[in-house]
Amino acid sequence: VVTVEKAGLPPRYKVLVHNDDFTTKIFVIELLVAVFHKPLDAAATLMWQIHHHGHAIAGVYPFEIAETKAKHAMALARANEFPLKLTLEIE
């Protein structure tokens, strides 16, 4: 088995969006479209996965991109007074 690191490629990170009781569904959809460039229908489907399962993967990226997207999304959420949480998990 060849791991990503052995192949010389940097590890990739999943950006997880977590459900909460305060962030509106429409805001999550808008965020997925604006930050993660999801088509509207895919963003709506992903929002329901987040809502029903507690979290979902918004995208998988190299660390710096994943970190930037997560920070940008949380900054937008805070600017709109939502406590939305995003975390990174190595793939």
C-alpha positions as CSV (number, residue, x, y, z in Angstrom):
1,V,0.0,0.0,0.0
2,V,1.4,3.4,-1.0
3,T,0.4,6.3,1.3
4,V,0.1,9.8,0.0
5,E,3.2,10.9,1.9
6,K,5.3,8.0,0.4
7,A,4.2,9.0,-3.1
8,G,5.6,12.5,-2.4
9,L,2.3,14.2,-2.4
10,P,1.2,16.4,0.5
11,P,-1.6,15.1,2.6
12,R,-5.1,16.4,2.0
13,Y,-7.6,17.6,4.5
14,K,-11.4,17.3,4.7
15,V,-13.2,20.5,5.7
16,L,-16.1,19.5,7.9
17,V,-19.1,21.7,8.5
18,H,-20.8,21.0,11.8
19,N,-24.5,21.4,12.6
20,D,-25.7,23.8,15.3
21,D,-29.1,25.0,16.5
22,F,-28.6,28.6,15.5
23,T,-27.1,29.0,12.0
24,T,-29.8,29.1,9.4
25,K,-30.1,26.6,6.7
26,I,-30.1,29.3,4.0
27,F,-26.9,30.8,5.4
28,V,-25.2,27.4,5.2
29,I,-26.3,26.9,1.6
30,E,-25.1,30.4,0.7
31,L,-21.8,29.7,2.5
32,L,-21.3,26.5,0.6
33,V,-21.9,28.2,-2.7
34,A,-19.7,31.3,-1.9
35,V,-16.7,29.7,-0.1
36,F,-16.7,26.1,-1.4
37,H,-18.1,26.9,-5.0
38,K,-20.8,24.3,-4.7
39,P,-23.7,24.4,-7.2
40,L,-26.9,25.5,-5.5
41,D,-28.5,22.0,-5.6
42,A,-25.4,20.3,-4.3
43,A,-25.2,22.9,-1.5
44,A,-28.8,22.3,-0.5
45,T,-28.2,18.5,-0.4
46,L,-25.0,19.0,1.6
47,M,-26.8,21.3,4.0
48,W,-29.4,18.5,4.7
49,Q,-26.6,16.1,5.3
50,I,-25.1,18.5,7.9
51,H,-28.5,19.0,9.5
52,H,-29.4,15.3,9.7
53,H,-25.9,13.7,10.4
54,G,-24.3,16.4,12.5
55,H,-21.6,17.3,10.0
56,A,-20.6,16.8,6.4
57,I,-17.5,17.3,4.2
58,A,-17.6,20.6,2.3
59,G,-14.4,19.7,0.4
60,V,-11.0,18.1,0.5
61,Y,-7.9,20.2,-0.1
62,P,-4.2,20.6,0.7
63,F,-3.8,21.9,4.2
64,E,-3.3,25.6,3.5
65,I,-6.3,25.8,1.2
66,A,-8.5,23.8,3.7
67,E,-7.4,26.0,6.6
68,T,-8.1,29.2,4.6
69,K,-11.5,28.1,3.5
70,A,-12.5,27.0,7.0
71,K,-11.3,30.3,8.5
72,H,-13.0,32.4,5.8
73,A,-16.3,30.5,6.3
74,M,-16.2,30.9,10.1
75,A,-15.3,34.6,9.7
76,L,-18.4,35.0,7.5
77,A,-20.5,33.2,10.0
78,R,-19.3,35.4,12.9
79,A,-19.9,38.5,10.8
80,N,-23.5,37.3,10.5
81,E,-23.7,36.4,14.2
82,F,-23.8,32.6,13.6
83,P,-21.7,30.2,15.7
84,L,-21.1,27.8,12.7
85,K,-18.1,25.6,13.3
86,L,-15.8,24.1,10.7
87,T,-13.0,21.7,11.4
88,L,-10.2,20.0,9.4
89,E,-9.5,16.3,9.4
90,I,-6.7,14.6,7.5
91,E,-7.9,12.4,4.7
